[in-house]
Amino acid sequence: METQPGWILTDRLGQTPTGGASWIRWTRGATHTIWPASMGGYACDSVHLPFLLDPLYERYGNGARLWRSEASDPKFEDSVRLVASVWTTLEEWERPAWVGTDRDMRVRLRFAILAAAGTHPSAEVAERLRGLSLEDIPAAARLVEQVCADRRHGPIPQSTSLAAMAIRSAAALVQGTLQPMDLIARNFRLYAWYAAMAATCSGADLQKAADEAVRREGRKAPIQNLIGVAAAV
């Protein structure tokens, strides 16, 4: 049986749903078979990427827990997402310190911007996106609107449009103008979903974008050490 190293996210209780009202509890060294269904995880080196894509897939929120795992006979859905019916959780890793802090919004928005810039057909627009400041979110929303309004470089890629929507949604939240979906959202605001969608639609190197986003926007929230591991994340 072929195995693939990866990550899975669980809720704050260490559980994942199997459908209906059933949940599986994960601990160190646990192996579970989900049959006839399967469960998704992440094949990447970045500990940040699962949390950045959580709004799109698991939707556990700030209390999500990260586990270094092995998938048996997995199937890849895309460059980082895989599914398997048999998973083994090897060790729990501590979540990055930016998650759920005042840096969370900026890390997620930066992730979307970098991913969109990474595959934009115009080098000029890509550079403008990469240089966009997030110190003032409403101002960033106005600037990205200008980028999207400039049609000299052809149609706006979907990833760029979604990144712009993420920033606009974040700006509305900062200014106290909640959108309907933000009023009913349980674990994530709308901007976090748009940011994850922008990244996955971009076709960019998501691991690179995730780690760079944390380097640029997560500096006030240093990454903590892994559980049981001396080296820092």
C-alpha positions in Angstrom: 0.0 0.0 0.0 1.4 3.4 -1.1 1.6 6.1 1.6 1.9 9.8 1.2 3.0 12.2 4.0 0.6 15.1 4.5 -1.4 17.2 6.9 -4.9 17.0 8.2 -6.9 19.6 10.1 -9.3 18.7 12.9 -11.6 20.8 15.0 -10.6 22.0 18.4 -11.5 18.6 19.9 -9.4 16.7 17.5 -12.3 15.4 15.5 -13.3 15.2 11.9 -16.8 14.5 10.5 -17.6 11.3 8.5 -21.0 12.3 7.3 -24.3 12.9 9.1 -23.8 13.1 12.8 -20.7 10.8 13.0 -17.3 12.1 14.0 -13.9 10.5 14.3 -11.5 11.4 17.2 -7.8 11.7 16.2 -4.8 11.2 18.6 -1.1 10.7 18.1 -0.6 7.4 16.2 -4.3 6.8 15.4 -5.3 5.1 12.2 -8.8 5.4 10.9 -10.5 4.0 7.8 -13.3 6.2 6.3 -15.2 3.9 4.1 -16.8 4.1 1.6 -16.2 7.8 1.8 -12.8 9.5 2.0 -11.2 12.4 3.9 -9.2 15.3 2.5 -5.8 16.6 3.6 -2.8 18.6 2.3 0.4 17.5 0.7 2.8 20.3 1.3 5.8 21.4 3.5 4.1 24.6 4.7 2.4 24.5 8.0 0.6 27.8 7.0 -1.2 26.6 3.9 -3.7 24.3 5.6 -4.9 27.1 7.8 -5.1 29.5 4.8 -7.2 27.0 2.9 -9.3 26.0 5.8 -12.2 28.5 4.9 -12.6 26.7 1.6 -12.4 23.1 2.8 -12.7 22.1 6.4 -14.0 25.4 7.9 -12.9 24.7 11.4 -11.8 28.2 12.2 -9.2 29.5 14.6 -9.4 26.5 16.9 -8.4 24.1 14.1 -5.6 21.6 15.1 -2.9 20.5 12.7 -1.6 16.9 12.5 1.4 15.5 10.6 -0.1 12.4 9.0 0.2 9.7 6.4 -2.5 8.9 3.8 -2.7 5.4 2.3 -3.3 5.1 -1.4 -4.2 8.8 -1.8 -5.7 10.5 -4.8 -4.6 14.1 -5.6 -7.3 16.6 -6.4 -4.8 19.3 -7.2 -1.2 20.3 -6.5 -1.7 20.3 -2.7 -5.1 18.7 -1.9 -5.4 14.9 -1.6 -8.0 12.5 -0.4 -7.7 9.0 1.1 -9.9 6.5 2.9 -7.1 5.5 5.4 -5.2 8.1 7.4 -2.7 7.9 10.3 -2.0 10.9 12.5 1.6 10.7 13.5 2.0 13.9 15.6 0.2 17.1 16.4 2.0 20.3 15.4 1.3 23.6 17.0 -0.7 26.0 14.9 1.2 29.1 13.6 1.0 32.0 16.0 -0.6 34.4 13.4 -3.8 32.3 13.3 -6.6 34.1 15.1 -4.5 37.2 16.0 -4.7 40.8 14.7 -2.4 39.6 11.9 -4.8 37.0 10.6 -6.7 39.2 8.1 -3.5 40.7 6.6 -1.9 37.3 6.2 -4.9 35.9 4.4 -5.2 38.9 2.1 -1.5 38.9 1.3 -1.8 35.2 0.5 -4.5 36.0 -2.1 -2.6 38.9 -3.6 0.6 37.0 -4.0 -1.1 34.0 -5.5 -3.0 36.2 -8.0 0.2 38.1 -8.8 2.1 34.9 -9.3 0.2 34.0 -12.5 -1.0 37.3 -13.7 -0.2 37.6 -17.5 1.0 41.2 -17.1 4.3 41.7 -15.3 3.4 45.3 -14.6 0.1 44.4 -12.9 1.7 41.6 -11.0 4.3 44.0 -9.6 1.6 46.4 -8.5 -0.2 43.6 -6.8 2.9 42.4 -5.0 3.7 45.9 -3.8 0.2 46.6 -2.5 0.3 47.8 1.1 -2.1 46.4 3.6 -1.4 48.9 6.4 -4.7 50.6 5.5 -7.2 48.0 4.3 -9.8 50.5 2.9 -7.1 52.3 1.0 -5.8 48.9 -0.3 -9.4 48.2 -1.5 -9.5 51.4 -3.5 -6.1 50.8 -5.1 -7.0 47.2 -6.1 -10.2 48.6 -7.7 -8.0 50.8 -9.8 -5.9 47.8 -10.9 -9.1 45.9 -11.9 -10.5 48.9 -13.7 -7.4 49.1 -15.9 -8.2 47.0 -18.9 -5.1 47.9 -21.0 -3.7 44.4 -20.2 -6.7 42.5 -21.2 -9.4 40.7 -19.2 -9.0 40.5 -15.5 -8.1 37.0 -14.3 -10.5 35.3 -12.0 -7.9 35.0 -9.3 -7.3 38.8 -9.4 -11.0 39.5 -9.2 -11.4 37.2 -6.2 -8.4 38.8 -4.5 -10.0 42.2 -5.0 -13.3 40.9 -3.6 -11.4 39.6 -0.5 -9.9 43.0 0.1 -13.2 44.8 -0.5 -14.9 42.4 2.0 -12.2 43.0 4.6 -12.5 46.8 4.1 -16.2 46.6 4.7 -15.6 44.7 7.9 -12.9 47.1 9.1 -15.3 50.0 8.4 -18.2 48.3 10.3 -20.3 47.6 7.2 -21.1 43.9 7.6 -22.2 42.1 4.5 -25.1 39.6 4.9 -22.8 36.6 4.7 -20.7 38.0 7.5 -23.7 38.2 9.7 -24.3 34.5 9.5 -20.7 33.2 9.1 -19.8 30.8 11.8 -16.0 30.5 11.8 -14.7 32.7 9.0 -15.7 36.1 7.6 -16.4 36.4 3.9 -13.0 37.8 3.0 -11.2 34.7 4.2 -13.3 32.5 1.8 -12.6 34.9 -1.1 -8.9 34.9 -0.3 -8.7 31.1 -0.3 -10.7 30.9 -3.5 -8.4 33.5 -5.2 -5.4 31.5 -4.3 -6.8 28.1 -5.5 -8.0 29.6 -8.8 -4.7 31.2 -9.5 -2.6 28.1 -10.4 0.3 29.7 -8.5 2.7 27.9 -6.1 0.4 28.1 -3.1 3.1 26.9 -0.6 5.4 29.7 -1.7 2.7 32.3 -1.5 1.6 31.1 1.9 5.1 31.2 3.4 5.8 34.6 1.9 2.5 36.0 3.1 3.4 35.0 6.7 6.9 36.5 6.3 5.5 39.8 5.1 2.4 40.1 7.3 2.9 37.9 10.3 6.0 39.4 11.8 4.3 40.6 15.0 3.1 37.1 15.6 6.3 34.9 15.6 5.7 31.3 14.7 5.9 29.0 17.7 7.9 25.8 18.1 6.4 22.5 17.0 5.1 20.2 19.7 7.8 17.8 20.7 10.2 19.3 18.1 13.2 21.5 19.0 13.4 23.3 15.7 11.1 26.2 15.0 8.5 25.9 12.2 
